[in-house]
Amino acid sequence: MRHMRHAWRGAIDAVRDVLFPRGCAGCDMPDAVLCEDCLDMFSGCRERILGGEPMVRVWSAAIYQGLVRHAVLGWKDHDDVELDAPLMHVVVEVTKHGLLPYLDREADVYTGNGVVAVIPVPSSPASIRRRGRYHTLPLAYAVASALRSDGINARVSRALVHTAGGRKSVQQISPTQRMQRISGRIVVDACDEAYGACDKVVLVDDIVTTGATLKECTYALRRQGVNVLGAVVLADAVVPRYDDDCNG
């Protein structure tokens, strides 16, 4: 039955592409998933430090505005699964140029039998139902693959669970409201196999705004004695003056 559904979806997508040729997710250039110019807008590597306790290092590829915002919204909220491949490439590059140079100072991730769990930041159950998928999971697999290519024993884990409802945009509420909405709503599923073998975690998300969600994920993991090494995201919606370019 599943194969039949996939076949029907493939046929419907083929007809759609003939009748309504797609355009670039950023600029609408015809016959492109993400054109070279728009993909180039995701070629940066910015390091942002979420201060306070817990402190979280975040590496992102772009600023969440303009064509970048248009592309990310099309991917996450309008089921543009064709963008998975180019956006997976984006987080691989951020991992290589941002996270991995930082991990060179964490020599113990390259030694022993320890596991680094790569955990996608969870969406609420309502958001997952609306989208029909766990949209950040492909990004997590890409980051884990990049870490393994560098000699780190990395595995994807879905150990974090979001228990909150609601659909209000994170950009329509204040940082205080955002923190109140997310506080206590992310919990750890310690039964996850990859999580059970790990003592360090890398978080993966689409956008960082106030950082409240990443901090809540970090709180939940640290309460379990797990060290969060940092987070890799596609875009940063807030650009403080202390942001640094990972490439110098």
C-alpha positions as CSV (number, residue, x, y, z in Angstrom):
1,M,0.0,0.0,0.0
2,R,2.8,2.4,0.8
3,H,4.5,1.7,-2.5
4,M,1.2,2.4,-4.3
5,R,0.9,5.8,-2.5
6,H,4.4,6.7,-3.4
7,A,3.7,5.7,-7.1
8,W,0.6,7.8,-7.1
9,R,2.4,10.8,-5.6
10,G,5.2,10.4,-8.1
11,A,2.7,10.4,-11.0
12,I,0.8,13.4,-9.6
13,D,4.1,15.3,-9.1
14,A,5.1,14.5,-12.7
15,V,1.8,15.9,-14.1
16,R,2.1,18.9,-11.9
17,D,5.6,19.7,-13.2
18,V,4.4,19.5,-16.8
19,L,1.3,21.7,-16.2
20,F,2.9,24.0,-13.7
21,P,6.7,24.1,-14.0
22,R,8.4,25.0,-10.8
23,G,10.5,28.0,-10.1
24,C,13.4,28.6,-7.8
25,A,12.2,28.6,-4.2
26,G,14.0,31.9,-3.6
27,C,13.5,34.1,-6.7
28,D,11.1,32.0,-8.9
29,M,13.6,31.6,-11.7
30,P,11.9,29.0,-14.0
31,D,13.0,25.3,-13.9
32,A,15.2,25.6,-10.8
33,V,14.8,24.1,-7.3
34,L,17.2,26.7,-5.9
35,C,19.1,28.6,-8.5
36,E,22.9,29.2,-8.1
37,D,22.4,32.9,-7.0
38,C,19.9,31.9,-4.3
39,L,22.0,29.0,-3.2
40,D,24.9,31.4,-2.9
41,M,22.9,33.4,-0.4
42,F,23.2,30.3,1.9
43,S,27.0,30.1,1.5
44,G,27.9,32.1,4.6
45,C,29.0,30.7,8.0
46,R,28.1,32.9,11.0
47,E,28.8,32.0,14.6
48,R,26.4,33.4,17.2
49,I,26.7,32.8,20.9
50,L,23.4,32.6,22.8
51,G,24.6,34.1,26.1
52,G,23.4,33.4,29.6
53,E,22.9,30.0,31.1
54,P,23.1,27.7,29.3
55,M,25.4,29.3,26.7
56,V,24.9,27.8,23.3
57,R,27.0,28.2,20.2
58,V,25.1,28.4,16.9
59,W,26.4,28.3,13.4
60,S,24.2,29.4,10.5
61,A,24.5,29.8,6.8
62,A,22.4,32.9,6.1
63,I,20.4,35.8,7.5
64,Y,16.7,35.0,7.6
65,Q,15.3,37.7,5.4
66,G,14.4,38.3,1.8
67,L,14.9,35.4,-0.6
68,V,16.4,33.2,2.1
69,R,13.2,33.6,4.1
70,H,11.1,32.9,1.1
71,A,13.0,29.7,0.3
72,V,13.0,28.4,3.9
73,L,9.3,29.0,4.3
74,G,8.5,27.3,1.1
75,W,10.5,24.3,2.2
76,K,9.2,24.0,5.8
77,D,5.6,25.1,5.4
78,H,4.6,24.3,1.8
79,D,6.0,20.8,1.5
80,D,8.8,21.7,-1.0
81,V,10.7,18.4,-0.4
82,E,12.8,19.0,-3.5
83,L,14.7,21.6,-1.4
84,D,15.9,18.8,1.0
85,A,18.9,18.1,-1.2
86,P,20.3,21.7,-1.6
87,L,19.5,22.5,2.1
88,M,21.3,19.4,3.3
89,H,24.3,20.6,1.3
90,V,24.0,23.9,3.1
91,V,24.2,22.4,6.6
92,V,27.1,20.1,5.5
93,E,29.1,23.2,4.6
94,V,28.2,25.0,7.8
95,T,29.3,21.9,9.7
96,K,32.6,21.8,7.8
97,H,33.4,25.5,8.2
98,G,31.8,26.3,11.6
99,L,31.2,23.3,13.8
100,L,34.2,21.1,12.9
101,P,36.9,23.7,13.5
102,Y,35.4,24.3,16.9
103,L,35.3,20.6,17.6
104,D,39.0,20.4,16.9
105,R,39.4,21.9,20.3
106,E,37.2,19.1,21.7
107,A,39.7,16.4,21.0
108,D,37.7,13.7,23.0
109,V,35.0,13.6,20.3
110,Y,37.7,12.0,18.0
111,T,38.8,9.3,20.5
112,G,37.3,6.3,22.2
113,N,33.9,4.7,21.6
114,G,31.7,7.6,22.6
115,V,28.8,8.6,20.3
116,V,27.9,12.2,19.3
117,A,24.1,12.3,18.9
118,V,22.8,14.6,16.2
119,I,19.4,15.7,17.3
120,P,16.9,17.7,15.2
121,V,15.1,20.3,17.2
122,P,11.6,19.0,17.5
123,S,8.5,20.7,16.2
124,S,5.2,20.5,18.1
125,P,2.9,17.6,17.2
126,A,0.5,20.0,15.6
127,S,3.2,21.3,13.3
128,I,4.4,17.8,12.3
129,R,0.8,16.8,11.5
130,R,0.3,20.0,9.4
131,R,3.5,19.5,7.5
132,G,3.1,15.7,7.2
133,R,6.8,15.1,8.1
134,Y,9.6,15.9,10.5
135,H,11.1,18.5,8.2
136,T,14.5,19.0,10.0
137,L,15.3,15.3,10.1
138,P,17.0,15.3,6.7
139,L,19.2,18.2,7.9
140,A,20.3,16.1,10.9
141,Y,21.2,13.2,8.7
142,A,23.4,15.5,6.6
143,V,25.2,16.9,9.6
144,A,25.8,13.4,11.0
145,S,27.2,12.3,7.7
146,A,29.6,15.3,7.7
147,L,30.8,14.5,11.2
148,R,31.4,10.8,10.4
149,S,33.4,11.9,7.3
150,D,35.7,13.7,9.7
151,G,36.1,10.7,11.9
152,I,33.5,11.4,14.6
153,N,31.1,8.6,15.6
154,A,27.9,10.5,15.0
155,R,24.4,9.1,14.9
156,V,21.0,10.8,14.3
157,S,18.7,10.7,17.3
158,R,15.1,11.8,17.8
159,A,15.5,11.9,21.6
160,L,13.9,15.3,22.0
161,V,10.2,15.5,22.0
162,H,8.1,18.7,21.9
163,T,4.9,18.5,23.9
164,A,3.5,22.0,23.1
165,G,0.6,22.8,20.8
166,G,0.0,26.1,19.0
167,R,0.9,27.5,15.6
168,K,1.7,31.2,16.2
169,S,4.7,32.3,14.3
170,V,7.9,32.8,16.4
171,Q,8.3,36.2,14.7
172,Q,4.9,37.4,16.0
173,I,5.7,37.1,19.7
174,S,8.2,38.7,22.0
175,P,11.3,37.0,23.3
176,T,9.7,36.8,26.7
177,Q,6.5,35.3,25.3
178,R,8.6,32.9,23.3
179,M,10.5,31.7,26.4
180,Q,7.3,31.3,28.3
181,R,5.6,29.3,25.5
182,I,8.5,26.9,25.2
183,S,9.6,26.6,28.8
184,G,9.2,23.0,30.1
185,R,7.7,21.8,26.8
186,I,10.7,19.9,25.4
187,V,11.6,16.6,27.1
188,V,14.1,13.8,26.5
189,D,13.1,10.3,25.4
190,A,15.9,8.4,27.0
191,C,14.8,5.2,25.3
192,D,16.2,6.4,21.9
193,E,19.0,4.0,21.0
194,A,21.5,6.6,19.7
195,Y,20.8,8.9,22.6
196,G,21.4,6.1,25.1
197,A,24.9,5.6,23.7
198,C,25.9,9.3,23.6
199,D,27.4,11.7,26.0
200,K,27.6,14.7,23.6
201,V,25.0,16.2,21.3
202,V,24.8,18.5,18.3
203,L,21.5,20.2,17.7
204,V,20.1,20.9,14.2
205,D,17.3,23.4,13.3
206,D,16.0,25.5,10.5
207,I,16.0,29.0,12.0
208,V,17.2,30.5,15.2
209,T,15.3,33.6,16.4
210,T,15.5,34.5,20.1
211,G,17.3,31.2,20.8
212,A,14.6,30.2,23.3
213,T,14.0,26.8,21.7
214,L,17.7,25.9,21.4
215,K,18.2,26.9,25.1
216,E,15.3,24.8,26.2
217,C,16.7,21.8,24.3
218,T,20.0,22.4,26.0
219,Y,18.4,22.6,29.4
220,A,16.6,19.3,28.9
221,L,19.8,17.5,27.7
222,R,22.0,19.0,30.4
223,R,19.6,17.8,33.1
224,Q,20.3,14.3,31.8
225,G,24.1,14.9,32.1
226,V,24.7,15.4,28.3
227,N,27.0,18.0,26.9
228,V,25.6,20.1,24.0
229,L,28.5,21.0,21.7
230,G,26.5,23.5,19.7
231,A,23.8,23.9,17.0
232,V,23.8,24.0,13.2
233,V,21.0,25.9,11.6
234,L,20.1,27.2,8.1
235,A,19.4,30.8,9.0
236,D,19.6,33.3,11.8
237,A,16.6,35.7,12.2
238,V,18.5,37.9,14.6
239,V,21.9,39.5,13.7
240,P,23.6,40.8,16.9
241,R,26.7,43.0,16.5
242,Y,28.9,40.3,18.0
243,D,28.2,37.8,15.2
244,D,31.4,36.4,13.7
245,D,32.1,35.0,10.2
246,C,33.3,31.4,10.7
247,N,35.6,31.9,7.7
248,G,37.4,34.7,9.3
